Amino acid sequence: MCLFCDIAAHKVPGVYVVNETDMTISFLDIAPANEGHVLIIPKLHVDSIVDLPDEYVQEITGVARKLVKAFEKVYGAKGYGIMQNGGANCEFGHFHLHVFPRLENDGYDWIYPEGEKEVSEGVAAKLKNAMPN
């Protein structure tokens, strides 16, 4: 069984729910980047944003916006982080969006793999041409 499906069904004790809708449940991450780090999950079991129906994507984005506004009120956060690893990189096999407040001098930083990466008209064109309508 899926841990996040169990959380969505309220079968896991000790989960601190921040928000719940018909389509999503949002709860505190147990290994937060900063205090207030929340995971938003759909109540539908998928591992990729590609497989999420549009109405779920819109709902999740709307909840993320509300959380960012709450971070401003609660923490005075002037910034925020939103991240998601999907498909083969989805750690729990269930789509989840991380949303967390960014605070001045919080020490959080993106870590990129070393090495050259191409940034060019050719790369932009390849992606543009591959995008579905």
C-alpha positions as CSV (number, residue, x, y, z in Angstrom):
1,M,0.0,0.0,0.0
2,C,1.1,3.6,-0.5
3,L,2.0,5.7,2.5
4,F,0.6,8.9,1.0
5,C,-2.7,7.1,0.1
6,D,-2.9,6.0,3.7
7,I,-2.2,9.6,4.9
8,A,-5.0,10.8,2.5
9,A,-7.3,8.2,4.1
10,H,-6.4,9.4,7.6
11,K,-4.9,6.0,8.4
12,V,-1.5,7.3,9.6
13,P,-1.2,8.7,13.1
14,G,0.9,11.7,13.9
15,V,0.3,13.5,10.6
16,Y,-0.2,17.3,11.1
17,V,-2.8,18.3,8.5
18,V,-2.7,21.9,7.4
19,N,-5.3,21.9,4.7
20,E,-7.7,19.4,3.2
21,T,-10.0,19.6,0.2
22,D,-12.0,17.1,-1.7
23,M,-9.0,16.5,-4.0
24,T,-6.0,17.2,-1.8
25,I,-4.5,16.9,1.7
26,S,-1.6,19.1,2.9
27,F,0.5,18.2,5.9
28,L,3.8,19.1,7.6
29,D,6.9,17.4,6.2
30,I,8.6,15.2,8.8
31,A,12.0,16.4,7.5
32,P,11.4,20.1,6.8
33,A,13.7,22.4,5.0
34,N,12.3,25.2,7.2
35,E,9.6,25.3,9.8
36,G,6.2,25.3,8.0
37,H,7.4,23.0,5.2
38,V,4.3,21.4,3.8
39,L,3.6,18.6,1.4
40,I,0.5,18.8,-0.8
41,I,-0.7,15.5,-2.2
42,P,-3.6,14.6,-4.4
43,K,-6.1,12.0,-3.1
44,L,-5.6,10.3,-6.4
45,H,-2.6,7.9,-6.7
46,V,-0.3,9.0,-9.5
47,D,3.5,9.5,-9.5
48,S,3.7,12.2,-12.1
49,I,2.2,15.6,-12.9
50,V,1.7,14.3,-16.4
51,D,-0.9,11.8,-15.0
52,L,-2.7,14.3,-12.8
53,P,-6.0,15.6,-14.3
54,D,-6.0,19.3,-14.9
55,E,-8.4,20.0,-12.1
56,Y,-6.0,18.5,-9.6
57,V,-3.1,20.5,-10.9
58,Q,-5.2,23.7,-10.5
59,E,-6.3,22.7,-7.0
60,I,-2.7,21.9,-5.9
61,T,-1.5,25.2,-7.4
62,G,-4.3,27.1,-5.6
63,V,-3.4,25.4,-2.2
64,A,0.3,26.3,-2.8
65,R,-0.7,30.0,-3.3
66,K,-2.7,30.0,-0.1
67,L,0.3,28.4,1.8
68,V,2.6,31.1,0.5
69,K,0.2,33.8,1.8
70,A,0.2,32.0,5.2
71,F,4.0,31.9,5.3
72,E,4.0,35.7,4.8
73,K,1.6,36.1,7.8
74,V,3.1,33.5,10.1
75,Y,6.8,33.8,9.4
76,G,7.1,37.2,7.6
77,A,8.5,35.2,4.8
78,K,9.4,37.3,1.8
79,G,10.1,34.2,-0.3
80,Y,9.2,30.6,-0.7
81,G,10.3,27.4,-2.3
82,I,8.2,25.0,-4.3
83,M,9.7,21.7,-5.6
84,Q,8.5,18.4,-7.0
85,N,10.3,15.3,-8.3
86,G,8.1,13.1,-10.5
87,G,8.0,9.9,-12.4
88,A,11.0,7.8,-11.8
89,N,12.3,10.4,-9.3
90,C,9.2,10.3,-7.2
91,E,10.6,9.1,-3.9
92,F,7.3,7.8,-2.5
93,G,5.6,6.7,-5.8
94,H,2.8,9.3,-5.1
95,F,2.9,12.8,-6.5
96,H,3.7,15.4,-3.8
97,L,4.5,19.1,-4.0
98,H,6.9,20.6,-1.4
99,V,6.0,24.2,-0.4
100,F,8.1,25.9,2.3
101,P,8.9,29.4,3.5
102,R,12.2,30.9,2.7
103,L,13.7,33.0,5.5
104,E,16.6,35.4,5.4
105,N,19.8,33.6,6.0
106,D,18.0,30.2,6.3
107,G,21.0,28.4,4.8
108,Y,18.8,26.6,2.2
109,D,20.4,26.3,-1.2
110,W,19.9,24.5,-4.5
111,I,22.6,22.0,-5.3
112,Y,23.2,21.3,-9.0
113,P,25.4,18.5,-10.5
114,E,28.7,19.8,-11.7
115,G,29.5,20.0,-15.4
116,E,28.6,22.1,-18.4
117,K,25.0,22.4,-19.4
118,E,24.0,23.9,-22.8
119,V,21.8,27.0,-22.8
120,S,21.1,27.9,-26.4
121,E,18.5,28.7,-29.1
122,G,18.8,25.0,-30.1
123,V,17.8,23.7,-26.7
124,A,14.9,26.1,-26.5
125,A,13.7,25.1,-30.0
126,K,13.9,21.4,-29.2
127,L,11.7,21.8,-26.1
128,K,9.3,24.2,-27.8
129,N,8.8,21.8,-30.7
130,A,8.3,18.8,-28.3
131,M,5.6,20.5,-26.2
132,P,2.0,19.2,-26.8
133,N,-0.6,21.7,-27.8
